[in-house]
Amino acid sequence: MSGALVLGSEGLAKAVQRDREVHEWLTAARDADLPVITSAAVLVEVIHPKINDAALKWALSRLRVDPVTQVIAQSAAMLLRAAGLHGHKYAIDAMLCATALAQPGRVTILTSDVDAIAQLASAHPRLMAEKV
């Protein structure tokens, strides 16, 4: 079985908070032996002065943080262009989608902004966005 579970900013933030719904997604992914991934760009939105550092470290230890490479950045730019969106507002969502597209098989993205992900991934039916 191929695929992955990808956490957007809200997905990761709720994982840090040990939200029940996100915990169920994480458990299901692990039971299916699917990788749980986020983009390094997402950390910029999630890490702030009031975050529980121990909980953040625990959450990050349970997933893979993929870097934003030149290939990912260029893929993100192409997604933005194809969707007619501007990087100023949608850059992190685009990098997250590009990270998701780099995974084989069907990919589910846990996000609070399903509409933005749907716009960016409209030409890629193997990507699905789930609201958290």
PyMOL commands that set and color helices and strands:
alter all, ss='L'
color gray80, all
select helices_A, chain A and resi 9-16+20-31+40-46+53-61+70-83+87-101+114-120
alter helices_A, ss='H'
color red, helices_A
select strands_A, chain A and resi 3-7+36-39+64-66+106-111+127-131
alter strands_A, ss='S'
color yellow, strands_A
deselect
rebuild
show_as cartoon
